[in-house]
Amino acid sequence: MAIYLVVRLAYETEDEVTYQFGGADHRFDRAVTIRKADYSVTVVDGRQDAMAVGAAGLAMRRHRIDGVWAKSEIRQS
């Protein structure tokens, strides 16, 4: 089974970032918020499924590598 995940930065404050995410349908109707201080994650709709975990992980991985919060990111596997 292939996974296609796209995250895009919805907004950023001094304390947190929020990313909208979606799959192949490009409906960005879900979001995760990540606290910058400790990388704690809140899934806006409360559904902590593989897509939400993947979206948060993708954003945090990019931040750890580059030191910036990416505007968008795509993962295909």
Secondary structure, DSSP 8 states (H G I E B T S, - for coil): ---EEEEEEEEE-SSEEEEEEE-TT----EEEEEETTT--EEETTS---HHHHHHHHHHHHHHHHHSS--SEEEEE-
